Amino acid sequence: MSLAIKVTNLNMAYADNIEVLKGFTFAFEAGSFTAIVGPSGCGKSSLLRILAGLQTPSSGDVEINQDTSIGYVFQEPTLLAWRTVFDNVALPLKIKGLDKQLIDTRVTDALALVGLVDRQLALPRELSGGMKMRVSLARALAQNPDVLFMDEPFGALDELTRLKLDDDLLDIWRRQKCTILFVTHTVSEATYLAERVLVMSSDGQLKDDIKIESDTRNEAFRSSPEFHATRLAITQSLEHNREAV
Amino acid sequence: MRFTLPLLVGFALIGFWEWIVGFLAIPIFVLPPPSEIAHALIENFASLMASLFVTLSVTGFAYFWALIGGVALAILFTRSRFIELSLAPYVVTLQVTPVVAIAPLILIWVGFENTNRAMIIIAWIVAFFPILTNTLQGIRSVDNGLHQIMQLSGAKWWQTLIYLELPAALPSILTGAKISGGLALIGAVVAEFVAGSGTSTGLAWRIIEAGNRLEIATMFAALTLLSLLGIVIYYAHSLVEWILLRRWHESFN
């Protein structure tokens, strides 16, 4: 397996000496689905932001191929209220200077992946919270990302919508074969989605790396002993930190 | 209801005015009845319209340059902290110094042969500031997440400006423009008062002139036109807001 991102001894401290990442070292395999869980303030979000180049670490190395195309989904949909669904998804491509036809194809494909082709002319205010999140996901997917960073993307949605989006995301991941780094507060979501779950401690260290062997992800998996055992292991690793569970 | 209620109140007030002037036998040079004002308006219609046009053009030019200058300076300030720190105190100084006090200086500098230009500058000083501050506030309150989307897309500064900052600031810019539209009119009136007789023949000057001649009805006629101009400016802005923002902005729900 080739590597998508190699992180060596990453440290991040903010101006007021608050350390959020301490000696974080990990290699993310290409095409893998990794979930990152941990208590609030443990540096999960900082890690994604550093890897995506939005933030500079205090020290440490990030090896990522220069041509790697990146998609990013935030906790909020972060849509431009005055642009239609289509134009929101198209914007990053337009900024990158792709030609109009290619943009049209890519946007239509991405909207098809998230099931929103028929809403492409709607404005964000006309959409539900789940739909807005799908648009946000489509915007990331339209860039044909090699690596998809997702920072608690479905955290603000209701349970049913989230379960549906989790399944859709898995479908998309299998089809697109991109590398996904998924930060979440929810242990069951991490267990259901990821092949590996990284548990971080409150002082920003990588505490555990839990693999999930099963390939199938469906209702049966949710009620399987493996799912429950893994979920328990992650929860225990989090030291019953209430914020994280 | 929205239109009939204020109209009814208006008619009632005008009717009462007409009646009380006759009932108390108030002299026409103190308070003319509405019928006299209407009469003066019709009698001097052509010359009042010419004056209206003068005031309107000063207001319009001042407003136009306030809009261009205010937005441009706000863009400059948000691009460079250095420029903002250097210029901001002087912009504030210009704003807080009463314009009536600077107006005579401006007239002297620009020259009495260019009264029109001087009046535009005076009105511009009054109108400029709300656009600047509102645009600044609008650009600065753009959501950080949206900025990160632009950053991740590799947007150049001007792309961020065109695709994100200006549209996001549009509601604030329009609010500033609405205030500035009214202020430009006030500025034009102040400028006409200061510029005095001779070259200036705008509505404000007509008010002074008619007052000197004790033609109070004509004074009221000019005043009515000024009010109407102000009302038109205000509602024109509301219309533009409605056209540009109604589909996406929260203020139109």
Boltz contact constraints between the chains, C-beta under 6 A:
constraints:
  - contact:
      token1: [A, 54]
      token2: [B, 148]
      max_distance: 6.0
  - contact:
      token1: [A, 72]
      token2: [B, 152]
      max_distance: 6.0
  - contact:
      token1: [A, 74]
      token2: [B, 145]
      max_distance: 6.0
  - contact:
      token1: [A, 76]
      token2: [B, 145]
      max_distance: 6.0
  - contact:
      token1: [A, 78]
      token2: [B, 145]
      max_distance: 6.0
  - contact:
      token1: [A, 78]
      token2: [B, 146]
      max_distance: 6.0
  - contact:
      token1: [A, 78]
      token2: [B, 149]
      max_distance: 6.0
  - contact:
      token1: [A, 81]
      token2: [B, 248]
      max_distance: 6.0
  - contact:
      token1: [A, 82]
      token2: [B, 167]
      max_distance: 6.0
  - contact:
      token1: [A, 82]
      token2: [B, 248]
      max_distance: 6.0
  - contact:
      token1: [A, 92]
      token2: [B, 153]
      max_distance: 6.0
  - contact:
      token1: [A, 95]
      token2: [B, 153]
      max_distance: 6.0
  - contact:
      token1: [A, 95]
      token2: [B, 155]
      max_distance: 6.0
  - contact:
      token1: [A, 95]
      token2: [B, 159]
      max_distance: 6.0
  - contact:
      token1: [A, 123]
      token2: [B, 248]
      max_distance: 6.0
